[in-house]
Amino acid sequence: MLTHDGCARQADDPFQMLAACMDLRCALTAPHPEAHLSSVAVHQDGSCNGLQHYAALGRDARGGAAVNLAPADRPQARPFCHPFTGSADAP
C-alpha cells in the first residue's frame, strides 16, 4: 500500500501530485483496477500543431515528416514550425 512520505510537497505542482496520488489510490483499491477511469489531466505537447493538421489534411508526406507527424526513428531535432524556415531547401 502507498504511504505518505511528504513527496507531494517537494513536487513542482504539489496539488497536482496529490491529485495523482489520490487517483492512483482509488485505482489500486478498486475491485477492478484495470477498469478505473482516471480524471487526472495529462499534458501533452505537439510540435507545430497547426502545421501538423495542414500536413495531415493535405496528405503531405514531406510536410508531415518536417513537423514530426510521419513515422521516424527519432523526432526532428528542430521541427519546421515557421512556414518560411525550410523554404531555402524547396525544390
C-alpha positions in Angstrom: 0.0 0.0 0.0 1.1 3.6 -0.6 2.4 5.5 2.4 2.7 9.2 2.9 6.2 10.5 2.9 5.7 14.1 2.1 6.8 13.8 -1.5 3.9 15.8 -2.8 5.3 18.9 -1.0 8.5 18.5 -3.0 6.8 18.2 -6.4 6.7 21.1 -8.9 3.0 21.2 -8.5 2.1 19.8 -5.1 -1.7 19.8 -5.6 -1.4 18.0 -9.0 0.9 15.4 -7.4 -1.6 15.0 -4.6 -4.5 14.6 -7.1 -2.4 11.9 -9.0 -1.7 10.0 -5.8 -5.3 10.1 -4.7 -6.4 8.9 -8.1 -3.8 6.1 -8.0 -5.0 5.1 -4.6 -8.6 4.9 -5.9 -7.4 2.7 -8.8 -5.3 0.3 -6.6 -8.1 -0.1 -4.1 -10.9 -0.7 -6.7 -12.2 -4.2 -7.2 -11.1 -4.0 -10.8 -8.2 -1.5 -11.1 -7.8 -2.0 -14.8 -11.4 -0.6 -15.3 -10.6 2.6 -13.3 -11.1 5.8 -15.3 -8.7 8.5 -14.2 -9.7 12.1 -14.3 -6.1 13.4 -13.8 -5.1 15.7 -16.6 -2.2 14.6 -18.8 -0.4 17.3 -20.5 0.9 16.5 -24.0 2.9 18.6 -26.3 2.9 18.6 -30.0 5.3 20.2 -32.3 3.7 22.7 -34.8 0.2 21.5 -34.1 -1.4 23.8 -36.8 1.0 22.7 -39.4 0.5 19.1 -38.4 -3.2 19.5 -39.2 -2.5 21.1 -42.6 0.0 18.3 -43.5 -2.4 15.6 -42.4 -5.4 17.2 -44.3 -3.3 17.6 -47.4 -1.7 14.2 -47.1 1.7 15.9 -47.4 4.3 13.3 -46.6 7.3 15.8 -46.8 5.4 18.3 -44.6 4.4 15.6 -42.2 7.9 14.5 -41.8 9.0 18.1 -41.2 6.6 18.5 -38.3 7.1 15.1 -36.6 3.8 13.7 -38.0 5.3 10.9 -40.1 6.9 7.8 -38.6 10.6 8.2 -37.9 13.3 6.6 -35.9 13.5 9.7 -33.7 11.8 13.1 -33.6 13.1 16.1 -35.7 15.6 18.0 -33.6 14.3 21.3 -34.9 10.9 20.8 -36.4 9.7 23.0 -39.3 7.4 25.3 -37.2 7.8 28.5 -39.1 6.4 28.4 -42.7 9.5 30.0 -44.2 12.2 28.2 -42.3 12.6 25.4 -44.8 11.8 27.3 -47.9 15.5 27.6 -48.8 15.6 23.8 -49.3 12.5 23.8 -51.5 13.0 22.3 -55.0 
